[in-house]
Amino acid sequence: MDEAALERLLFPAPSRAARFTDPDFLEIHQELKRKGVTLQLLWGEYAATHGQRALRYSQFCARYRDWRAAQRRSMRHASTPNPTDC
């Protein structure tokens, strides 16, 4: 057994139970497309549902922004045939 394996056995990494419930950011993103829906309104619903396990508003917004930035952006382009190619 090497030194690193022995250290892992003697000092295991502490396992933390999740303190907060992560929101469903895809659902939030879809809801935000509806007229009159705000991030604050969605956070209020999320906080009412999860109580003490809910993120605070600032963390909710920050994590949503991070999630949105990580999404792949793509745009479909319809190719039109070039008349000179025929």
DOVEX-910300 format. One line per 10 residues: for each residue z negated, x, y negated of N, C-alpha, C. Coordinates in Angstrom, 1 decimal, decimal comma. Layout:
# residues N
Z/X/Y/Z/X/Y/Z/X/Y | ...
This chain:
# residues 86
0,0/0,9/1,2/0,0/0,0/0,0/0,0/0,9/-1,2 | 0,9/0,6/-2,1/1,0/1,4/-3,3/0,0/1,0/-4,4 | -0,2/1,7/-5,4/-1,2/1,5/-6,5/-1,0/0,1/-7,2 | 0,3/-0,2/-7,5/0,6/-1,5/-8,2/0,2/-2,7/-7,3 | 0,5/-2,6/-6,0/0,2/-3,7/-5,1/-1,3/-3,9/-5,0 | -2,1/-2,8/-4,9/-3,5/-2,8/-4,9/-4,1/-3,4/-6,2 | -3,5/-3,1/-7,3/-4,0/-3,6/-8,6/-3,7/-5,1/-8,7 | -2,6/-5,6/-8,1/-2,3/-7,0/-8,1/-3,3/-7,8/-7,3 | -3,7/-7,2/-6,2/-4,7/-7,8/-5,3/-6,1/-7,8/-5,9 | -6,5/-6,8/-6,6/-7,8/-6,7/-7,2/-7,9/-7,5/-8,5
-6,8/-7,5/-9,3/-6,8/-8,2/-10,6/-5,6/-9,2/-10,6 | -5,7/-10,3/-9,9/-4,6/-11,3/-10,0/-4,4/-11,9/-11,4 | -3,2/-12,2/-11,7/-2,9/-12,8/-13,0/-3,6/-14,2/-13,0 | -4,3/-14,5/-14,1/-4,9/-15,8/-14,2/-3,9/-16,9/-14,3 | -4,2/-17,9/-13,5/-3,3/-19,1/-13,5/-3,9/-20,1/-14,4 | -3,0/-20,5/-15,4/-3,4/-21,4/-16,4/-2,8/-22,8/-16,1 | -3,6/-23,8/-16,1/-3,1/-25,1/-15,9/-2,5/-25,5/-17,3 | -1,4/-26,2/-17,2/-0,7/-26,7/-18,4/-1,7/-27,5/-19,2 | -1,9/-27,1/-20,5/-2,8/-27,9/-21,3/-2,1/-29,1/-22,0 | -0,8/-28,9/-22,2/-0,1/-29,9/-22,9/1,1/-30,4/-22,1
1,4/-31,6/-22,3/2,6/-32,2/-21,5/3,8/-32,0/-22,4 | 4,8/-31,4/-21,8/6,1/-31,1/-22,5/6,9/-32,4/-22,7 | 7,4/-32,6/-23,9/8,2/-33,8/-24,1/9,6/-33,6/-23,4 | 10,3/-34,7/-23,2/11,7/-34,7/-22,7/12,6/-34,5/-23,9 | 13,0/-33,3/-24,2/13,8/-33,0/-25,4/15,2/-33,6/-25,3 | 15,7/-33,8/-24,1/17,1/-34,4/-24,0/17,0/-35,9/-24,4 | 15,9/-36,5/-24,0/15,8/-37,9/-24,4/15,5/-38,0/-25,9 | 14,7/-37,1/-26,4/14,4/-37,1/-27,9/15,7/-36,9/-28,6 | 16,6/-36,0/-28,2/17,8/-35,7/-28,8/18,7/-36,9/-28,9 | 18,8/-37,7/-27,7/19,6/-38,9/-27,7/19,0/-40,0/-28,6
17,7/-40,1/-28,6/17,1/-41,1/-29,5/17,3/-40,8/-31,0 | 17,4/-39,6/-31,3/17,6/-39,2/-32,8/18,9/-39,6/-33,3 | 19,9/-39,9/-32,4/21,2/-40,3/-32,8/21,2/-41,7/-33,3 | 20,2/-42,5/-32,9/20,1/-43,9/-33,3/19,7/-44,0/-34,8 | 20,2/-45,0/-35,4/19,9/-45,2/-36,8/18,4/-45,6/-37,0 | 17,8/-44,9/-38,0/16,4/-45,2/-38,4/15,4/-44,5/-37,5 | 15,8/-43,7/-36,5/14,9/-43,0/-35,6/14,6/-41,6/-36,2 | 13,4/-41,2/-36,4/13,0/-39,9/-36,9/12,2/-39,2/-35,9 | 12,1/-37,9/-36,1/11,3/-37,0/-35,2/9,9/-37,4/-35,3 | 9,4/-37,8/-36,5/8,0/-38,2/-36,6/7,7/-39,5/-35,9
8,6/-40,4/-35,9/8,5/-41,6/-35,1/8,4/-41,3/-33,6 | 9,3/-40,5/-33,1/9,3/-40,1/-31,7/8,1/-39,4/-31,3 | 7,6/-38,5/-32,2/6,3/-37,8/-31,9/5,2/-38,8/-31,8 | 5,1/-39,8/-32,7/4,1/-40,8/-32,6/4,0/-41,5/-31,3 | 5,2/-41,9/-30,8/5,3/-42,5/-29,5/4,9/-41,6/-28,4 | 5,3/-40,3/-28,5/4,9/-39,3/-27,5/3,4/-39,1/-27,5 | 2,8/-39,0/-28,7/1,4/-38,7/-28,8/0,6/-39,9/-28,3 | 1,1/-41,1/-28,6/0,4/-42,3/-28,1/0,4/-42,4/-26,5 | 1,5/-41,9/-25,9/1,6/-42,0/-24,5/0,7/-40,9/-23,8 | 0,7/-39,7/-24,4/0,0/-38,6/-23,7/-1,4/-38,2/-24,2
-1,8/-38,8/-25,3/-3,1/-38,7/-25,8/-3,5/-37,2/-26,1 | -4,6/-36,7/-25,5/-5,1/-35,4/-25,7/-4,2/-34,3/-25,2 | -3,3/-34,7/-24,3/-2,4/-33,7/-23,7/-1,1/-33,6/-24,5 | -1,0/-34,3/-25,6/0,2/-34,2/-26,5/0,2/-33,0/-27,4 | 1,4/-32,5/-27,7/1,5/-31,4/-28,7/1,2/-32,0/-30,1 | 0,8/-31,2/-31,0/0,6/-31,6/-32,4/2,0/-31,7/-33,0 | 2,2/-32,4/-34,1/3,5/-32,6/-34,7/4,2/-31,3/-35,0 | 3,6/-30,3/-35,6/4,3/-29,1/-35,9/4,8/-28,3/-34,7 | 4,0/-28,3/-33,6/4,5/-27,6/-32,4/5,6/-28,5/-31,7 | 5,5/-29,8/-31,8/6,5/-30,7/-31,3/7,8/-30,4/-31,9
7,8/-30,3/-33,3/9,1/-30,0/-34,0/9,6/-28,6/-33,7 | 8,7/-27,6/-33,7/9,1/-26,3/-33,4/9,8/-26,1/-32,1 | 9,2/-26,7/-31,1/9,7/-26,7/-29,7/11,0/-27,4/-29,6 | 11,2/-28,5/-30,3/12,4/-29,2/-30,3/13,5/-28,4/-31,0 | 13,2/-27,8/-32,1/14,2/-26,9/-32,8/14,6/-25,7/-31,8 | 13,7/-25,1/-31,1/14,0/-24,1/-30,2/14,8/-24,6/-29,1 | 14,5/-25,7/-28,5/15,3/-26,3/-27,4/16,7/-26,6/-27,9 | 16,8/-27,2/-29,1/18,2/-27,5/-29,6/19,0/-26,2/-29,9 | 18,4/-25,2/-30,3/19,1/-23,9/-30,6/19,6/-23,3/-29,3 | 18,9/-23,5/-28,2/19,2/-22,9/-26,9/20,3/-23,7/-26,2
20,7/-24,9/-26,7/21,7/-25,7/-26,0/23,1/-25,1/-26,3 | 23,9/-25,1/-25,3/25,3/-24,6/-25,5/26,1/-25,6/-26,3 | 26,8/-25,1/-27,3/27,6/-26,0/-28,1/29,1/-25,8/-27,5 | 29,7/-26,9/-27,4/31,1/-26,9/-26,9/31,9/-28,0/-27,6 | 33,1/-27,7/-27,8/34,0/-28,7/-28,4/35,3/-28,8/-27,6 | 35,6/-30,0/-27,3/36,8/-30,2/-26,5/38,0/-30,3/-27,5 | 39,0/-29,5/-27,1/40,3/-29,5/-27,9/41,4/-30,1/-27,0 | 42,0/-31,2/-27,5/43,1/-31,7/-26,8/44,3/-30,9/-27,1 | 44,9/-30,3/-26,1/46,1/-29,5/-26,4/47,3/-30,5/-26,6 | 48,0/-30,3/-27,6/49,2/-31,1/-27,9/50,4/-30,2/-27,5
51,4/-30,8/-26,8/52,5/-30,0/-26,3/53,3/-29,6/-27,5 | 53,8/-28,3/-27,5/54,6/-27,8/-28,5/56,1/-28,2/-28,2 | 56,8/-28,8/-29,2/58,1/-29,3/-28,9/59,1/-28,1/-28,6 | 58,8/-27,0/-29,1/59,7/-25,8/-28,8/59,5/-25,3/-27,4 | 58,5/-25,7/-26,7/58,3/-25,2/-25,4/59,1/-25,9/-24,3 | 59,7/-27,0/-24,7/60,4/-27,8/-23,7/61,8/-27,2/-23,3
